[in-house]
Amino acid sequence: MPEKRTLERARKDAREGKAPTTQAGEFVREEMEHIREGKHGARSTKQAIAIGLSKARRAGVNLPPPPEGQVSEKTRRSAERAYEAGQSGRRRKPSARRARAVHKAMMREGQSEASPQALAKQARTAARRRGPESIRAAARKSAATKGPRERKAAARKAAKSRAA
């Protein structure tokens, strides 16, 4: 169950008209915090992100499952179930036995997968898979959704990194 604070942040993002992936990012952040706090671990950074996305779908974030061929069939079906659970609005009490088993399994996993280094490595490999056009489109979208203050700060940061 996501924390109240996370749900509020995600709802705020939705009200501001931000993309579903941005809303889901709140759940991923929460998952990383949990791993760092030692509430549980994760086998990989990718798994930690997947858990966060699943929580987001179950919480009702309009994040459809990935299309066929992009991920394994098992992953896609899991995402589909989570998405349908979140969209239906029907809440069922989770199985305590299953939850305990999942938690015990997660406790056996490591904590280093949520480290800043691991996240940076994951971000780099994910970015490498994207084409230059996709990156340009993201930059254009980012500029369009920023206010004047954020735009100025981003320009200053860009100028500084060009100078370095």
C-alpha positions as CSV (number, residue, x, y, z in Angstrom):
1,M,0.0,0.0,0.0
2,P,1.5,3.4,-1.0
3,E,2.0,6.0,1.6
4,K,-0.5,8.8,1.9
5,R,2.2,11.4,1.1
6,T,3.0,9.6,-2.2
7,L,-0.6,9.4,-3.2
8,E,-1.1,13.1,-2.5
9,R,2.0,14.0,-4.6
10,A,0.9,11.8,-7.5
11,R,-2.6,13.4,-7.4
12,K,-1.0,16.9,-7.3
13,D,1.0,15.9,-10.5
14,A,-2.3,14.8,-12.1
15,R,-4.0,18.0,-11.3
16,E,-1.1,20.0,-12.7
17,G,-1.6,18.0,-16.0
18,K,1.7,16.2,-15.7
19,A,2.2,12.9,-17.7
20,P,1.2,9.6,-16.1
21,T,4.9,8.6,-16.1
22,T,5.7,11.7,-13.9
23,Q,2.9,10.7,-11.5
24,A,4.3,7.1,-11.4
25,G,7.7,8.6,-10.6
26,E,6.4,9.4,-7.1
27,F,5.8,5.7,-6.5
28,V,9.2,4.8,-7.8
29,R,10.8,7.4,-5.5
30,E,8.9,5.9,-2.5
31,E,10.1,2.4,-3.5
32,M,13.7,3.6,-3.6
33,E,13.3,5.2,-0.1
34,H,11.9,1.9,1.3
35,I,15.0,0.0,0.0
36,R,17.4,2.6,1.4
37,E,15.6,2.5,4.8
38,G,16.0,-1.3,4.8
39,K,12.2,-2.0,4.7
40,H,13.1,-4.5,2.0
41,G,15.6,-5.0,-0.8
42,A,15.5,-5.6,-4.6
43,R,17.4,-7.9,-6.9
44,S,18.1,-5.0,-9.3
45,T,17.4,-1.4,-9.9
46,K,15.1,-2.4,-12.7
47,Q,13.1,-4.6,-10.3
48,A,12.8,-1.7,-7.8
49,I,11.4,0.6,-10.6
50,A,9.0,-2.2,-11.8
51,I,7.6,-2.4,-8.2
52,G,7.0,1.3,-8.1
53,L,5.3,1.3,-11.5
54,S,3.1,-1.6,-10.4
55,K,2.1,0.3,-7.3
56,A,1.3,3.3,-9.4
57,R,-0.9,1.3,-11.8
58,R,-2.7,-0.3,-8.8
59,A,-3.2,3.2,-7.3
60,G,-5.1,4.3,-10.4
61,V,-2.4,6.2,-12.4
62,N,-3.4,6.0,-16.1
63,L,-0.2,4.2,-17.1
64,P,-1.1,1.5,-19.7
65,P,0.9,-1.7,-19.9
66,P,3.8,-1.7,-22.4
67,P,2.9,-2.9,-25.9
68,E,3.5,-6.5,-27.1
69,G,7.1,-7.2,-28.0
70,Q,8.6,-4.5,-25.9
71,V,8.9,-6.5,-22.7
72,S,8.4,-10.2,-21.9
73,E,4.8,-11.6,-22.0
74,K,4.9,-12.3,-18.3
75,T,5.8,-8.7,-17.4
76,R,3.2,-7.4,-19.8
77,R,0.4,-9.6,-18.3
78,S,1.5,-8.5,-14.8
79,A,1.3,-4.8,-15.8
80,E,-2.1,-5.4,-17.4
81,R,-3.5,-6.9,-14.2
82,A,-2.1,-4.1,-12.1
83,Y,-3.6,-1.5,-14.6
84,E,-7.0,-3.2,-14.5
85,A,-7.0,-3.4,-10.7
86,G,-6.3,0.3,-10.5
87,Q,-8.8,1.3,-13.1
88,S,-11.7,-0.8,-11.8
89,G,-11.7,1.0,-8.4
90,R,-12.6,-2.3,-6.7
91,R,-10.5,-2.8,-3.6
92,R,-9.9,-6.3,-2.3
93,K,-8.1,-7.2,0.9
94,P,-4.6,-8.5,0.1
95,S,-3.7,-12.0,1.1
96,A,-1.7,-11.7,4.3
97,R,0.0,-15.0,3.6
98,R,1.1,-13.9,0.2
99,A,2.2,-10.5,1.4
100,R,4.3,-12.1,4.1
101,A,5.9,-14.5,1.6
102,V,6.7,-11.6,-0.8
103,H,8.1,-9.5,2.1
104,K,10.4,-12.3,3.3
105,A,11.7,-12.9,-0.3
106,M,12.4,-9.1,-0.7
107,M,14.2,-9.0,2.6
108,R,16.7,-11.5,1.2
109,E,17.6,-9.1,-1.5
110,G,20.3,-6.4,-1.3
111,Q,20.0,-2.7,-0.6
112,S,22.7,-1.4,-2.9
113,E,20.3,-1.4,-5.9
114,A,18.8,1.9,-4.7
115,S,22.1,3.6,-4.4
116,P,22.7,6.9,-6.4
117,Q,25.4,5.0,-8.4
118,A,23.0,2.2,-9.3
119,L,20.3,4.6,-10.3
120,A,22.7,6.7,-12.4
121,K,23.9,3.5,-14.2
122,Q,20.3,2.5,-14.9
123,A,19.4,6.0,-16.2
124,R,22.5,5.9,-18.5
125,T,21.7,2.5,-20.0
126,A,18.0,3.5,-20.5
127,A,19.1,6.8,-22.2
128,R,21.5,4.9,-24.4
129,R,18.6,2.8,-25.7
130,R,16.7,5.9,-26.8
131,G,17.4,7.6,-30.0
132,P,18.6,11.2,-30.4
133,E,15.2,12.3,-31.7
134,S,13.5,11.0,-28.5
135,I,15.9,12.9,-26.4
136,R,15.3,16.1,-28.4
137,A,11.6,15.7,-28.0
138,A,11.9,15.3,-24.3
139,A,14.0,18.5,-24.1
140,R,11.4,20.4,-26.1
141,K,8.6,19.1,-23.9
142,S,10.5,20.0,-20.8
143,A,11.1,23.5,-22.0
144,A,7.4,23.9,-22.8
145,T,6.1,22.7,-19.4
146,K,8.5,24.9,-17.3
147,G,7.5,28.3,-16.0
148,P,9.8,31.4,-16.5
149,R,11.7,30.8,-13.2
150,E,12.5,27.2,-13.9
151,R,13.4,28.0,-17.5
152,K,15.9,30.6,-16.3
153,A,17.4,28.2,-13.8
154,A,17.7,25.5,-16.5
155,A,19.3,28.0,-18.9
156,R,21.8,29.0,-16.2
157,K,22.6,25.3,-15.5
158,A,23.0,24.6,-19.3
159,A,25.4,27.5,-19.7
160,K,27.4,26.4,-16.7
161,S,27.7,22.8,-18.0
162,R,28.8,24.2,-21.4
163,A,31.5,26.3,-19.8
164,A,32.8,23.3,-17.8
